[in-house]
């Protein structure tokens, strides 16, 4: 019994010491982790969908696949500019301007790069207030809205991919 207790104590002390010295992850860093996954899934989906399927729409009431990718890229540019306290571009700028697979994948990559800057701000900076759709919200709230929006549309993208016989990035074996 004493040996078991001694082994338990010997193994527990380093873990407890590490837990006490490890700094908690910042709110922005936690938000960034969730956004990075969603943004990567959208980008991978854009890369995986064949160019001739960019005009696919499951029903006439919804965007084409290409329009959906353009919408996500444009929305990211808008949300992340707001979160950085910059003048946001029009949310539909990418959707209206980019029409080919190459242009849309490039736009999605560029919006991810743009947002990566926004998700690197400090927690103190992310507490700053911005105007988001006519209401005062924190920059962190704006980043969380962006992540939620990306995930919402990734759910749509999954359907588009599956209808076209493709496996969504989140369902691929790792």
C-alpha positions as CSV (number, residue, x, y, z in Angstrom):
1,X,0.0,0.0,0.0
2,X,2.8,2.4,0.9
3,X,4.5,1.8,-2.4
4,X,1.3,2.6,-4.3
5,X,0.9,5.9,-2.4
6,X,4.6,6.8,-3.0
7,X,4.2,6.1,-6.7
8,X,1.0,8.1,-6.9
9,X,2.6,11.1,-5.0
10,X,5.8,10.9,-7.2
11,X,3.7,10.9,-10.4
12,X,1.3,13.6,-9.2
13,X,3.7,16.2,-8.0
14,X,5.1,17.1,-11.5
15,X,1.6,17.3,-12.9
16,X,0.4,19.6,-10.1
17,X,3.4,21.8,-10.4
18,X,3.0,22.0,-14.2
19,X,-0.7,22.9,-13.8
20,X,0.1,25.7,-11.4
21,X,2.8,27.2,-13.6
22,X,1.0,26.9,-17.0
23,X,-0.6,30.2,-18.0
24,X,-4.2,30.0,-18.8
25,X,-5.0,30.3,-22.5
26,X,-6.3,33.8,-23.4
27,X,-9.9,34.2,-24.6
28,X,-8.7,35.4,-28.0
29,X,-6.4,32.3,-28.3
30,X,-9.3,30.0,-27.4
31,X,-11.5,31.8,-30.0
32,X,-8.7,31.5,-32.6
33,X,-8.5,27.7,-32.1
34,X,-12.1,27.3,-33.0
35,X,-11.9,29.8,-35.9
36,X,-8.8,28.1,-37.4
37,X,-10.6,24.8,-37.6
38,X,-13.7,26.3,-39.2
39,X,-11.7,28.4,-41.7
40,X,-9.5,25.5,-42.6
41,X,-12.6,23.3,-43.3
42,X,-14.1,26.0,-45.6
43,X,-10.8,26.5,-47.4
44,X,-10.3,22.7,-47.9
45,X,-13.9,22.4,-49.1
46,X,-13.2,25.2,-51.7
47,X,-10.1,23.4,-52.8
48,X,-11.8,20.0,-53.0
49,X,-14.9,20.9,-55.0
50,X,-14.3,20.5,-58.7
51,X,-14.4,23.8,-60.7
52,X,-17.4,22.6,-62.7
53,X,-19.4,22.2,-59.5
54,X,-18.9,25.8,-58.4
55,X,-22.2,26.7,-60.1
56,X,-24.1,23.9,-58.3
57,X,-27.0,24.9,-56.0
58,X,-29.2,22.3,-54.4
59,X,-32.3,24.4,-54.9
60,X,-33.0,27.7,-56.7
61,X,-33.5,29.5,-53.4
62,X,-29.9,29.2,-52.2
63,X,-26.5,30.4,-53.3
64,X,-24.3,28.4,-55.6
65,X,-21.3,26.7,-54.1
66,X,-19.1,29.4,-55.5
67,X,-21.4,32.2,-54.2
68,X,-21.3,30.5,-50.8
69,X,-17.5,30.4,-50.7
70,X,-17.5,34.1,-51.8
71,X,-19.9,34.9,-49.1
72,X,-17.8,33.4,-46.4
73,X,-14.6,35.1,-47.6
74,X,-16.4,38.4,-47.8
75,X,-18.0,38.1,-44.4
76,X,-14.7,37.1,-42.9
77,X,-13.1,40.2,-44.4
78,X,-15.9,42.3,-42.9
79,X,-16.0,40.8,-39.4
80,X,-12.2,40.8,-39.0
81,X,-11.8,44.4,-40.2
82,X,-14.4,45.4,-37.6
83,X,-12.7,43.3,-34.9
84,X,-9.4,45.2,-35.7
85,X,-11.2,48.6,-35.5
86,X,-10.7,49.1,-39.3
87,X,-13.2,50.2,-41.9
88,X,-14.9,47.1,-43.1
89,X,-15.2,46.2,-46.8
90,X,-18.7,45.4,-48.1
91,X,-19.7,42.0,-46.9
92,X,-20.7,40.9,-50.4
93,X,-17.6,42.3,-52.2
94,X,-16.0,39.0,-52.8
95,X,-19.2,37.2,-53.7
96,X,-19.9,39.9,-56.4
97,X,-16.3,40.1,-57.7
98,X,-14.9,36.5,-57.7
99,X,-16.6,34.0,-59.9
100,X,-14.0,31.2,-60.7
101,X,-12.8,28.5,-58.5
102,X,-9.2,29.9,-58.6
103,X,-10.4,33.4,-57.7
104,X,-12.6,32.2,-54.9
105,X,-10.0,29.9,-53.4
106,X,-7.5,32.8,-53.5
107,X,-10.1,35.1,-51.9
108,X,-10.8,32.5,-49.2
109,X,-7.0,32.2,-48.4
110,X,-6.7,36.0,-48.3
111,X,-9.6,36.3,-45.9
112,X,-8.1,33.7,-43.7
113,X,-4.8,35.6,-43.7
114,X,-6.6,38.8,-42.9
115,X,-8.5,37.2,-40.0
116,X,-5.3,35.6,-38.7
117,X,-4.2,39.1,-37.8
118,X,-7.5,39.8,-36.0
119,X,-7.2,36.7,-33.9
120,X,-3.7,37.6,-32.7
121,X,-4.8,40.6,-30.8
122,X,-4.5,40.6,-27.0
123,X,-7.4,40.0,-24.6
124,X,-7.1,43.7,-23.6
125,X,-7.4,44.9,-27.2
126,X,-10.3,42.4,-27.8
127,X,-12.2,44.0,-24.9
128,X,-12.4,47.2,-27.0
129,X,-15.8,48.2,-28.3
130,X,-16.8,48.4,-31.9
131,X,-20.0,49.0,-33.9
132,X,-21.4,45.6,-35.1
133,X,-24.6,46.0,-37.1
134,X,-25.5,49.1,-35.2
135,X,-24.8,47.8,-31.7
136,X,-21.8,48.2,-29.5
137,X,-20.0,44.9,-29.0
138,X,-16.5,43.9,-28.0
139,X,-14.0,43.0,-30.6
140,X,-13.9,39.5,-29.1
141,X,-17.7,39.2,-29.6
142,X,-17.1,40.1,-33.2
143,X,-14.5,37.4,-33.6
144,X,-16.8,34.9,-32.1
145,X,-19.6,36.0,-34.5
146,X,-17.2,35.4,-37.4
147,X,-16.4,31.9,-36.1
148,X,-20.1,31.1,-35.6
149,X,-20.8,32.4,-39.1
150,X,-18.1,30.3,-40.6
151,X,-19.4,27.2,-38.9
152,X,-23.0,27.9,-39.9
153,X,-21.9,28.0,-43.6
154,X,-19.6,25.1,-43.3
155,X,-22.7,23.1,-42.4
156,X,-24.2,24.2,-45.7
157,X,-21.0,23.4,-47.5
158,X,-21.1,19.9,-46.1
159,X,-24.4,19.3,-47.8
160,X,-23.2,20.7,-51.1
161,X,-20.1,18.4,-51.0
162,X,-22.1,15.3,-50.0
163,X,-24.7,15.8,-52.7
164,X,-21.8,15.9,-55.2
165,X,-20.3,12.7,-53.9
166,X,-17.4,14.3,-51.9
167,X,-16.4,13.7,-48.3
168,X,-16.3,16.9,-46.2
169,X,-12.9,17.7,-44.6
170,X,-14.3,17.2,-41.1
171,X,-15.3,13.6,-42.0
172,X,-12.1,12.6,-43.7
173,X,-9.9,10.1,-41.8
174,X,-7.1,11.8,-40.0
